[in-house]
């Protein structure tokens, strides 16, 4: 009788400790722990309930998307297997690739697995009455942090749109030359390092790395004066289309506040 009683108590304790998180599509707060549970239990059918492949009209092969989600799901399971998984928080605003892209169409769940921090990213979150998603990714925040610490921050040309403006003496000699940057990032830039190349089919006229510490505020357009080119005789007609130019952004400071390292420091304070 005593053994039977102990067995029943053990079942009750086990059941209460293994409480199942139900999916509530109308409550976004229920999604993160539900997602973690499906991964830990390798519950593929429950995991797939999170997705709607009609969210993006450009998707023509939903099977390929589904298979990619399942591959990432398996990777997450192998990452979690046999380890302590600690749920920390979720958000819907994030920086990708060190803050280059501000993303507010994903649901990001943050976990600590042993001593490594991960982000479980569900994309195309629309925050409507019912929460559905399109893609799932497992992102190693700790690894991304090490990467961003070890190299300069280089936003893409699409988010720091650059152009070259100039006028001339007698159509052959540069007068006022400016490298113009349109700061479409979400932060103010204090320092920019870039390489300017000017060439035509015959020669490279100018190739130089330039550093400017003139601030470029969020949303502003700023021209960096290139005194190095004033008075330079190109030897050809300085008209649009008569030569090529290229501006390569090599480094921007400061690194954006929305980045993996900053996120990890924030998550450490959740304890």
N, C-alpha and C positions, 0 to 999 in steps of 0.2 A: 504493500500500500504506500509506504514511504517512498519507494523507488518510483512508483507511478506518479505520485504527487510532484516529486522533483522533476520528472520528465515533463509534466504539464507546465510547471513554472518555467522550465527552460524554453519550452515552445513559445510561451507568452512573451518572455524577455526577448527572444530572438525575433519574434514578429514585430515587437514594438521598436526594436533597434533598426529593423530593416523596412521602415515605413516607406511605402511607395508614393512617389510624387506623381500626381495626376496632371495631365495636360489640360490647361484651361486657356483656350485661345483668346479669351477676352481679358486676360490678366497677364500682361507682359512679365510681371514679377515671378510668375510660375515657370517661365520658360528655362532660365538658366539651370536650376536644379533638376528639372526634368531632362534637359539635354545631358547633363553630367551623369545622371542615373542610367540613361540609355547606353552611354558609352561604357560605363563600368560593368553593366550587365550584358554587354554586347547584344542589346535588344534592337536588332535591325528594323523590325516592323514598326516599333514605337518611334524610332529615330526618323523614319521616312514620313511619318505623319506631320512633321514640321514643315514640309515643303509643298510649294505650289509652282509648277514649272511654267505656268501661264503668266507669271509676274512680269516677265520681260518679253515683249512682242518680237524681239529680235532672235529669240531662241527657237531654232527650228528642229533641233535634235535633243529632245528632252531625255532620251535614254542615255546619251553621252553625259549629260549633266548629272543624272541620277547615279551613273557608274562612278563619276568623279567624286561625288559626295560619299559614296560607299567606300571608296579607296581611302579618302581622308578620315572617314569614320573608323576604319580598321587601323589606320595609323594612330589615331587617338586612343583606341582601345589598347594597342600594344604599348603605348606610352604610359597609360594609366595602370596597366596590369601589374598586380602585386605591389603597388606603391600607395603611399598615403596621398589622397587627393583632397585638398582643402579649397572649398569654394570661397572666394573673397568678395566679389561684387560684379555688377554688370553696368555697362553704359551704352549710349547710342551715339557718342561723338568721339571720334578717334583720329589719330594721325597715322598714315601709312608711310612706310619707307622713311622713317625718321621725321615725320611731320610734313612731308611734301604734299600729301593730299589730305585735306580735311574731309572726313567721311562721316555723314550723319544718316546714312541709309543702311546701317548694319546694327545688329545687336551683338555686343561683345561681352562674353563671359570670361572672367579672369579667375584662374585657379593656380594654386601652388602644388606642384607634384614633387614630393620630397623637397629639394632646395631649388627647383627650377620653376620659373613663372611662365605660364602659357596663356594665350588668348584663344578662345573658341569663338570664331567669327561666323555669324549667320548673316548673309547679305540680303539686300532688297527688302529690308524691314520697313514697312510703310506706316506703322503705328496706327492702323485703323482699328475698328472694333474687334476684328479677329486677326491674330498675328500669324502670318505665314512668311516663309523665306524661300530663297532660290538656291543659294550655294552655302557650303560649309567648308571652313578652313581651320586647321590647327596651326597656330603661329607660336614659335618659341621666342617669347619676349626677351628672355635672358640672352639668347644668342644674338638677337637683333640689337640689344643694348651694347654688347661687346663690339659689334660691327660699327655702330655709330660712334662709339668712343674712339675707335682706332683710325677713323678716316674723316676727312673734312666733309662738311655738309654741302651738297650740291643740288639745289632745286632744279627741276627740269626747265627747259626753255619755255615750255608752255605756261608755267606758273610765274616765271620771271621774264616776261616777254621783252626781248632786246631788239634794238634797231640802231643803225648808224646814220647820223645826220652830218652833213658837211656843206661848206661853201668854199669857193676857190678864188685865187687870183688868176686871171687870164685863162681859166678853164683847165689849167695843167698843174697848178700849185695849190696844195691844201691851205686853207685859211683857218676857219673855225671848224673843228671836228668834235662831235660829241657821241659817246656811246650812251644810248638812252635805254633805261630800264623801267618797265611797268611792273610795280610790285603787286602781284595778285596773290601773294601769300597772306596768311592770317596774322602776320606779326611785322614789327618794324625791323629793318635791316640796318645794322651799324657799320658793317664793313663788307666789302665785296672784292673778290679777286677774280680777274677774268683775263683771257687771252684773246687778243684781236689779231686776225690775219686778213691782210688785203693783198689780192693778187689778180693778175689777168692770165691769159694763155701763155704769155712770154716769161713772166717772172713773179716772184713773191716780193712785193714792194715793202710790206711791213708785217712783222710778226713779233709781238711783244706781250709779256705778261704785265698787267697793270693792277695796282691795288688802290682802292679808293675807300676812305673812311668818312665820306659824306653820307649822312643818314638818308635812307630811302624808306619813308614811312608807308605803312600799310595802305594800299590803294592809290599811292602817289606815283607820278611819272617823274623820273629824275634823269637829267643829262649829266654825264661825267665828262668834263672837258679833257681832251687828249692833246695837251700842249706838245707832246712828242711829234705830232704830225704837222704842226704849224710850219709852213715854209718848205715842206717836202715837195719836190718836183717829181710827179709821177712818171713823166715822160710819155704819157698818153692822156687822152681826153677824159676828164673826170665827170662822166655823166652816168646816170643810172643805167645799168645793163652793160656798161662798157668794161666793168671789172667786178670781181666777186669779193665779198667780205664775210667774215664769220666771227661771231663772238661766242666764246666758250666760257661759261661760268665755272670756275674751278673751286671756289669756296665762298660761303656766306657765313657771317657771324652776326648775332649769336645763333647757335643751333636752336631750332624751335622748341618751345616749352612742351608741346605735345609730341613726345618721342618715347620710345620704349624705356629708356633709363629713368625718365621723370615718372613714367607710369609705375615702374617697379618701386621707386621710392615712395610713391603715394600708397601703393598696396601694402608695403611693409608697415605702414602706420595703421592699417586696418586691424591689426592684432590687438 
